[in-house]
Amino acid sequence: MGSLQTPIGMRSSSLLDTSCGYLLKELQMIWDEVGEDKFEREKVLLDIEQECVEAYRRKVDHANISRSRLHQELAESEAELTHLLLCLGERSVPGRPEKKGGTLREQLDSIAPALREMRLRKDERVKQVRSVKVEIQKISAEIAGRSTYEDSPTNIAIDDNDLSIKKLEDYQNELHRLHDEKNERLQKVEIYICAIRDLSATLETEASMIITKIHPSLNDLYGISKNISDDILKKLNSTVVSLEEEKQKRIEKIHHLGRALSDLWSLMDASYEDRQKFSQVIDLLSFEPSDVCAPGSITLGIIQQAEAEVKRLDQLKASKTKELFIKKQKELEDTCNISHMETPPTEIRDLTNLVDSGEADHVELLTAMDEKIARAKEEAASRKGIIEKVDRWMLASDEERWLEEYDQDENRYSVSRNAHRNLRRAERARITVSKITGLVESILVKTKSWEAERQKVFLYNEVPLVAMLQEYNKQRQEKEVVKQRLREMKKILPQPMAEQDNFYVARPSSSSSRRISNRSINGGLGSGSPLNRKLFRGFNSANYTALGTSFRRDSRKSQAQSCFTSP
């Protein structure tokens, strides 16, 4: 054991002193006993020395090779460690001293743990980079619309020369960006799908079929990841646009049909039940296209029903239009007759022919008639105050006529059943007749003001009212003159003739005297004149007033002639 612990040089010399020396002595003893030649002995010793040198040389060479190998291993380890540090972006290995020392084996032993640590770090970094790149490849394939099975993780290339933390962060940032883009695309896809479903519900179409036709992955029933490629987004957008256009077309069509229904209902005075059936169509008239989103609100069925109703009402419109036109014509005539206005001319036959032929718009014709009625009502309202006063004047004129007949009746004071009633009526009639002059003047003022304001003549039953009133005033004046002359003649003529005069003028109520008086009045005023014919149409009180005047004028004339010719 002690010999093993001695240095190598000492161990070699001791071996020579023991083994080699003993063997050399034994060889010399053999040579001496044999008597070997000295030259042979020198030759053998030289061979032995040469063999020993060669043996040492072989050992030295082997040792040199081992040393060179160790140097190479150390250099390779240092180079690998340096490369790993560069790839991983590390400056040094934690825990390894910077100063190098010791034998080659010691140096190799000191670098081996650091090398193992860096190799483990590299493997871990490669796993991290590979994992991130696999996710990047997967999401990129989803965004591009490729199948994830086409790109195998084993085909992913890893750059061993750049495995730094910065590179890993770059990959992670790229992955984060792709995640954001994927989520954004998924949100867009969901928005498009929701829009398609809402529009399909509004239009009452099959949303699932439309979505599946774009791409099966978009339908949740298949349970696969959604395709979020640019092509799919374009298809979804074009589908939504086409559905919006279809929705817009249907809404425009429904609005057109709704307005047509409203016009036809108003035209034909449709019942509440008929209108209630299409209340949904009418309600849509007040909605903007963006506000129409109720499921089934603009289906093809609703449009077809509305079209059928419009077609049905169109077929009934012609006959109903003629009825309404006649009804409105009657309303116009009644309005004009109540206010004693001239009815605007309307050729019913021509209008009905236009309606039947379809050459004129029914609504426009009825609108024109409504405008005529509105103008007539407006003018009737402006004439109302004057017409009321004219009616009072007519009634007062009738009372005046009755009072004249009553005053000329010799039996008015006789005892009879209705004498007291006639007496009270006569008192009221005198009060009414006393107001006629003021009433006529008031009518004249109002009528002239109306004519000045409207720049046209006020016609009463197609006769100028001012001319009618002036004619009435003229007749009243003539009647007063005649009465005055009769009173004067009563004073001049003898009593029997006055009684005869009373006899002739006291019978104005008989039918024959009225006919004679009417003939005389019409002859005096010019019965052939259109103005007088219209003036006395519906103007009975003036006729009856002029009746007594004319009769008395003829009677007085004959009496005067008989007086002046008698001896």
C-alpha positions in Angstrom: 0.0 0.0 0.0 2.8 2.4 0.8 4.3 1.9 -2.7 1.0 3.0 -4.4 0.9 6.2 -2.5 4.5 7.2 -3.6 5.0 9.5 -6.6 5.2 8.1 -10.1 8.9 8.8 -10.5 9.9 7.1 -7.2 7.7 4.2 -8.0 9.4 3.7 -11.4 13.0 3.8 -10.0 12.0 1.4 -7.3 10.6 -1.0 -9.9 13.9 -0.8 -11.8 15.8 -1.4 -8.6 13.7 -4.4 -7.8 12.2 -6.2 -10.9 14.5 -5.0 -13.6 17.7 -5.2 -11.5 16.9 -8.6 -10.3 16.1 -9.8 -13.8 19.3 -8.2 -15.1 21.4 -9.9 -12.4 19.7 -13.2 -13.2 20.5 -12.7 -16.9 24.1 -11.9 -16.2 24.4 -15.0 -14.0 23.0 -17.0 -16.9 25.4 -15.4 -19.3 28.3 -16.1 -17.0 27.4 -19.7 -16.6 26.9 -20.1 -20.3 29.8 -18.0 -21.2 28.0 -15.5 -23.4 30.1 -13.2 -25.5 30.4 -9.6 -24.3 29.4 -8.3 -27.7 26.2 -10.3 -27.6 25.6 -9.2 -24.1 25.9 -5.5 -25.1 23.6 -6.1 -28.0 21.0 -7.7 -25.9 21.2 -4.9 -23.3 20.9 -2.4 -26.1 17.7 -4.1 -27.4 16.3 -4.2 -23.9 17.0 -0.5 -23.5 15.5 0.2 -26.9 12.4 -1.7 -26.0 12.1 0.2 -22.8 12.3 3.5 -24.6 9.7 2.5 -27.1 7.4 1.4 -24.3 7.9 4.7 -22.5 7.3 6.5 -25.8 4.1 4.7 -26.4 2.9 5.7 -22.9 4.0 9.3 -23.4 2.2 9.4 -26.8 -0.9 7.9 -25.2 -0.7 10.5 -22.4 -0.3 13.3 -24.9 -3.4 12.0 -26.8 -5.3 11.9 -23.6 -4.2 15.4 -22.7 -5.1 16.7 -26.2 -8.5 15.0 -25.9 -9.1 16.7 -22.5 -8.0 20.1 -24.0 -10.5 19.5 -26.8 -13.3 18.5 -24.5 -12.6 21.5 -22.3 -12.6 23.8 -25.4 -15.7 22.2 -26.7 -17.4 22.5 -23.4 -16.3 26.1 -23.1 -17.5 26.8 -26.6 -20.9 25.0 -26.0 -21.3 26.9 -22.8 -20.5 30.2 -24.5 -23.0 29.3 -27.3 -25.7 28.4 -24.9 -25.1 31.7 -23.0 -25.4 33.5 -26.3 -28.5 31.6 -27.4 -30.3 32.1 -24.1 -29.1 35.7 -23.8 -27.3 35.0 -20.6 -24.0 36.8 -19.6 -22.7 34.2 -17.2 -23.7 31.0 -15.4 -25.0 31.6 -11.9 -22.6 30.0 -9.3 -19.7 29.4 -11.6 -16.5 31.4 -10.7 -15.1 33.5 -13.4 -11.4 32.6 -12.7 -10.2 29.4 -14.2 -7.6 27.1 -12.5 -6.5 23.5 -11.7 -5.8 20.6 -14.0 -7.7 19.8 -17.1 -9.8 17.3 -15.4 -10.6 19.7 -12.6 -11.5 22.4 -15.2 -13.8 19.9 -17.0 -15.3 18.9 -13.7 -16.0 22.5 -12.8 -17.6 23.4 -16.2 -19.8 20.2 -16.4 -22.5 21.4 -13.8 -22.8 24.8 -15.6 -23.0 23.0 -18.9 -25.7 20.7 -17.7 -27.6 23.7 -16.2 -27.4 25.6 -19.5 -28.5 22.5 -21.5 -31.5 22.1 -19.2 -32.3 25.8 -19.6 -32.1 25.5 -23.4 -34.4 22.5 -23.5 -36.9 24.3 -21.3 -36.6 27.4 -23.5 -37.1 25.3 -26.6 -40.2 23.8 -25.1 -41.6 27.3 -24.3 -40.8 28.7 -27.7 -42.3 25.6 -29.4 -45.4 25.8 -27.3 -45.9 29.5 -28.1 -45.2 28.9 -31.8 -47.7 26.0 -31.9 -50.3 28.4 -30.6 -49.3 31.0 -33.1 -49.5 28.5 -35.9 -52.8 27.3 -34.7 -54.4 30.7 -34.4 -52.8 31.8 -37.7 -54.4 28.8 -39.3 -57.8 29.7 -37.9 -57.5 33.3 -39.0 -56.4 32.1 -42.5 -59.2 29.6 -42.6 -56.9 26.6 -42.8 -57.5 23.4 -41.0 -55.3 23.0 -37.9 -54.5 19.4 -38.9 -52.6 20.6 -41.9 -49.8 22.1 -39.7 -48.2 19.5 -37.5 -46.3 20.7 -34.4 -43.3 18.6 -35.4 -42.9 20.6 -38.5 -42.4 23.8 -36.5 -38.9 25.2 -37.0 -37.0 26.4 -34.0 -34.0 28.7 -34.3 -31.5 27.3 -31.8 -29.3 30.3 -32.3 -31.8 32.7 -30.8 -33.6 31.4 -27.7 -33.3 34.6 -25.6 -35.9 35.9 -23.3 -36.5 38.8 -25.7 -37.2 36.4 -28.5 -39.6 34.4 -26.3 -41.3 37.7 -25.4 -41.6 38.6 -29.0 -43.3 35.3 -29.7 -45.6 35.8 -26.7 -46.4 39.3 -27.9 -47.2 37.9 -31.3 -49.4 35.3 -29.7 -51.2 37.9 -27.6 -51.8 40.0 -30.8 -53.2 36.9 -32.6 -55.4 36.2 -29.5 -56.8 39.7 -29.7 -57.3 39.5 -33.4 -59.0 36.1 -33.0 -61.3 37.4 -30.2 -62.1 40.5 -32.4 -62.9 38.3 -35.3 -65.0 36.0 -33.1 -66.9 39.1 -31.9 -67.5 40.2 -35.5 -68.7 36.8 -36.4 -71.1 36.7 -33.4 -72.3 40.2 -34.3 -72.9 39.1 -37.9 -74.6 35.9 -36.8 -76.9 37.8 -34.3 -77.7 40.3 -37.1 -78.6 37.5 -39.5 -80.8 35.8 -36.9 -82.6 39.1 -36.0 -83.1 39.9 -39.7 -84.2 36.4 -40.4 -86.7 36.5 -37.5 -88.0 39.8 -38.9 -88.3 38.5 -42.4 -89.4 35.1 -41.1 -86.6 33.1 -43.0 -84.5 30.2 -41.8 -81.4 31.6 -40.1 -79.7 28.3 -39.4 -79.8 27.3 -43.1 -78.4 30.7 -44.1 -75.5 30.4 -41.6 -74.7 26.8 -42.4 -74.6 27.7 -46.1 -71.9 30.3 -45.4 -69.8 27.8 -43.4 -70.8 24.7 -41.3 -68.5 25.8 -38.5 -70.6 28.9 -37.8 -73.5 26.7 -36.8 -73.2 25.7 -33.1 -74.9 22.4 -33.8 -71.8 21.0 -35.4 -69.6 21.7 -32.3 -66.4 22.7 -34.2 -64.4 25.9 -33.9 -65.7 28.7 -36.0 -64.0 29.7 -39.2 -63.0 33.4 -38.8 -61.1 34.0 -42.0 -61.4 37.1 -44.1 -63.4 35.2 -46.7 -66.0 34.2 -44.1 -66.2 37.7 -42.7 -66.8 39.0 -46.2 -69.5 36.4 -46.8 -71.2 37.2 -43.5 -71.1 41.0 -44.2 -72.5 40.5 -47.7 -75.3 38.2 -46.3 -76.2 40.9 -43.7 -76.2 43.6 -46.4 -78.4 41.5 -48.7 -80.8 40.8 -45.8 -80.9 44.5 -44.9 -81.6 45.3 -48.6 -84.4 42.8 -48.6 -85.8 44.3 -45.4 -85.6 47.8 -46.9 -87.5 46.6 -50.0 -90.2 44.9 -47.9 -90.6 47.9 -45.7 -90.9 50.2 -48.7 -93.4 47.8 -50.2 -95.4 47.7 -47.0 -95.3 51.5 -46.7 -96.6 51.8 -50.2 -99.4 49.2 -49.5 -100.2 50.9 -46.2 -100.6 54.3 -47.8 -102.7 52.7 -50.6 -104.9 51.0 -47.9 -105.3 54.2 -46.0 -106.4 56.1 -49.1 -108.8 53.4 -50.1 -110.2 53.1 -46.6 -110.8 56.8 -46.5 -112.2 56.8 -50.0 -114.7 54.0 -49.3 -115.3 54.8 -45.6 -114.2 51.3 -44.5 -115.4 49.8 -41.2 -113.2 49.5 -38.1 -113.2 45.7 -38.4 -111.8 45.8 -42.0 -109.1 48.3 -40.9 -108.2 46.3 -37.8 -107.2 43.3 -39.9 -104.3 45.3 -41.3 -103.4 47.5 -38.3 -99.9 46.0 -38.3 -99.3 47.3 -41.8 -100.6 50.8 -40.9 -98.5 50.9 -37.7 -95.4 50.4 -39.8 -96.0 53.7 -41.6 -94.8 55.5 -38.5 -91.6 53.5 -38.1 -88.2 54.1 -39.6 -86.6 51.0 -41.3 -84.0 50.8 -38.5 -86.8 50.6 -35.9 -88.6 47.7 -37.5 -87.2 44.6 -35.7 -90.2 42.7 -34.3 -90.1 39.0 -35.3 -92.4 38.3 -38.2 -93.4 41.9 -38.7 -92.5 42.1 -42.5 -93.1 38.6 -43.7 -94.0 37.7 -47.3 -97.4 36.5 -46.0 -98.2 40.0 -44.6 -97.2 41.6 -47.9 -99.2 39.1 -50.0 -102.3 39.7 -47.8 -101.9 43.5 -48.1 -101.5 43.2 -51.8 -104.6 41.0 -52.1 -106.6 43.5 -50.0 -105.4 46.5 -52.1 -106.4 44.6 -55.3 -109.8 43.8 -53.8 -110.4 47.4 -52.8 -109.2 48.6 -56.2 -111.9 46.5 -57.8 -114.5 48.1 -55.5 -113.1 51.6 -55.8 -114.8 52.5 -59.1 -118.4 51.8 -58.0 -117.7 53.2 -54.5 -116.1 56.3 -56.0 -119.3 57.1 -58.0 -121.4 56.7 -54.9 -119.1 58.9 -52.9 -119.0 61.4 -55.6 -122.8 61.6 -55.8 -122.9 61.8 -52.0 -120.4 64.7 -51.9 -122.3 66.4 -54.8 -125.5 66.2 -52.6 -123.5 67.6 -49.7 -122.3 70.5 -51.9 -125.8 71.2 -53.1 -127.2 71.2 -49.6 -124.5 73.5 -48.4 -125.2 75.9 -51.2 -129.0 75.7 -50.9 -128.9 76.4 -47.2 -126.9 79.6 -47.8 -128.9 80.4 -51.0 -125.7 80.2 -53.1 -125.3 79.0 -56.6 -124.0 75.4 -56.7 -120.7 75.1 -58.6 -121.3 73.2 -61.9 -120.3 69.6 -61.9 -121.0 67.2 -64.7 -121.7 64.0 -62.9 -122.0 62.0 -66.1 -118.6 63.1 -67.4 -116.9 62.3 -64.0 -118.5 58.9 -63.8 -117.3 58.1 -67.3 -113.8 59.2 -66.3 -114.0 56.9 -63.2 -115.1 54.0 -65.3 -112.5 54.4 -68.0 -109.7 54.9 -65.4 -108.5 58.0 -67.2 -108.7 60.1 -64.0 -107.4 59.4 -60.5 -110.3 58.7 -58.2 -108.5 60.3 -55.2 -107.8 63.5 -57.2 -111.5 63.8 -58.3 -112.7 63.3 -54.7 -110.1 65.7 -53.4 -111.2 68.3 -55.9 -114.8 67.8 -54.8 -113.7 68.1 -51.1 -112.0 71.3 -52.0 -115.3 72.6 -53.6 -117.2 71.6 -50.4 -114.6 73.3 -48.2 -114.8 76.5 -50.2 -118.6 76.4 -50.2 -118.6 75.9 -46.4 -116.2 78.7 -45.9 -118.3 81.1 -48.0 -121.5 79.8 -46.3 -119.9 80.6 -42.9 -119.0 84.2 -44.2 -122.7 84.6 -45.4 -124.3 83.1 -42.3 -124.9 86.5 -40.5 -126.4 88.1 -43.6 -128.5 85.0 -44.5 -129.9 85.0 -40.9 -130.9 88.6 -41.3 -132.4 88.0 -44.7 -134.5 85.1 -43.2 -135.7 87.5 -40.5 -136.6 90.1 -43.2 -138.5 87.4 -45.2 -140.5 86.5 -42.1 -141.1 90.1 -41.3 -142.3 90.7 -44.9 -144.7 87.8 -44.6 -146.0 89.4 -41.4 -146.3 92.7 -43.2 -148.4 91.1 -46.0 -150.6 89.4 -43.4 -151.1 92.6 -41.5 -152.1 94.5 -44.7 -154.7 91.8 -45.4 -155.8 91.9 -41.8 -156.2 95.7 -41.8 -158.3 95.5 -45.0 -160.7 92.9 -43.6 -163.9 94.7 -42.5 -164.9 91.8 -40.2 -161.6 91.9 -38.2 -163.4 93.3 -35.2 -166.4 91.0 -35.4 -167.0 88.5 -32.6 -165.6 85.2 -33.8 -163.6 82.3 -32.5 -160.2 83.5 -33.6 -160.7 87.2 -33.5 -158.7 87.7 -30.2 -155.8 85.6 -31.6 -155.7 87.6 -34.8 -155.7 90.8 -32.7 -152.7 89.7 -30.7 -150.9 88.6 -33.8 -151.6 92.0 -35.4 -150.0 93.7 -32.5 -146.9 91.5 -32.7 -146.9 92.0 -36.5 -146.9 95.8 -36.2 -143.9 95.6 -33.9 -142.1 93.3 -36.4 -143.0 95.5 -39.4 -141.7 98.6 -37.6 -138.3 97.0 -37.5 -138.1 96.1 -41.2 -136.6 99.4 -42.3 -133.7 99.1 -39.9 -133.3 95.4 -40.7 -133.0 96.1 -44.4 -130.5 98.9 -43.9 -128.4 96.6 -41.7 -128.5 93.9 -44.4 -127.5 96.4 -47.0 -124.5 97.6 -44.9 -123.3 94.0 -44.2 -123.8 92.9 -47.8 -121.9 95.8 -49.2 -119.1 95.2 -46.7 -119.0 91.6 -47.7 -118.9 92.5 -51.4 -116.1 95.0 -50.8 -114.1 92.5 -48.8 -114.5 89.6 -51.3 -114.6 91.7 -54.5 -117.7 90.0 -55.8 -121.5 90.3 -55.8 -123.5 88.7 -53.0 -126.1 86.5 -54.8 -129.3 85.3 -53.1 -130.8 82.5 -55.1 -128.8 83.7 -58.1 -130.1 87.3 -57.6 -128.0 90.2 -56.3 -129.1 90.8 -52.8 -128.4 94.5 -52.9 -130.6 94.9 -56.0 -133.3 92.8 -54.3 -133.2 95.0 -51.2 -133.2 98.2 -53.2 -136.1 97.0 -55.2 -137.9 96.2 -52.0 -137.3 99.7 -50.6 -138.5 101.2 -53.9 -141.7 99.2 -53.7 -142.2 100.2 -50.1 -141.8 103.8 -51.0 -144.2 103.5 -53.9 -146.7 101.8 -51.6 -146.4 104.6 -49.1 -147.0 107.1 -51.8 -150.1 105.2 -52.9 -151.4 105.0 -49.3 -150.8 108.8 -49.0 -152.7 109.5 -52.2 -155.6 107.2 -51.1 -155.8 109.1 -47.8 -155.9 112.4 -49.6 -158.6 111.1 -52.0 -160.7 109.9 -49.1 -160.7 113.5 -47.9 -161.7 114.9 -51.3 -164.2 112.2 -52.6 -167.8 112.0 -51.2 -168.5 109.4 -48.6 -170.3 106.9 -50.9 -167.4 106.8 -53.3 -165.0 106.4 -50.4 -167.1 103.5 -49.2 -167.0 102.1 -52.8 -163.3 102.5 -52.7 -163.2 100.6 -49.5 -165.4 98.0 -51.0 -162.9 97.4 -53.8 -159.8 97.3 -51.7 -161.2 95.3 -48.8 -161.0 92.0 -50.7 -157.3 91.3 -51.2 -157.5 87.8 -49.7 -159.6 86.3 -52.4 -157.9 84.1 -54.9 -159.1 86.0 -57.9 -157.9 89.3 -56.6 -154.5 87.8 -55.9 -154.2 86.5 -59.4 -155.2 89.9 -60.8 -152.7 91.6 -58.5 -149.9 89.2 -59.4 -150.5 89.8 -63.1 -150.5 93.5 -62.6 -147.4 93.4 -60.5 -145.5 91.3 -62.9 -146.6 93.4 -65.8 -145.6 96.6 -63.9 -142.1 95.3 -63.0 -141.5 93.6 -66.3 -142.3 90.0 -66.1 -140.1 89.1 -69.0 -137.0 90.3 -67.1 -134.8 87.5 -65.7 -133.9 89.6 -62.7 -137.5 90.0 -61.7 -138.3 86.4 -62.3 -135.5 85.4 -60.0 -136.3 88.2 -57.6 -139.8 87.1 -57.0 -139.0 83.4 -56.9 -139.3 82.6 -53.2 -140.1 86.3 -52.5 -143.9 86.0 -51.7 -144.2 88.8 -49.2 -143.1 91.4 -51.8 -145.6 90.0 -54.3 -148.4 90.1 -51.8 -147.5 93.7 -50.8 -147.4 94.8 -54.4 -150.7 93.1 -54.9 -152.7 95.5 -52.9 -150.8 98.5 -54.3 -151.5 97.6 -57.9 -155.2 96.8 -57.2 -155.7 100.1 -55.4 -153.9 102.0 -58.0 -156.2 100.6 -60.8 -159.3 101.2 -58.6 -158.4 104.8 -57.7 -157.7 105.6 -61.4 -161.2 104.4 -62.5 -162.9 106.2 -59.6 -161.1 109.5 -60.4 -162.1 109.3 -64.1 -165.8 108.7 -63.1 -165.7 111.7 -60.8 -164.3 114.1 -63.3 -166.7 112.9 -66.1 -169.9 113.0 -64.0 -172.3 116.1 -64.6 
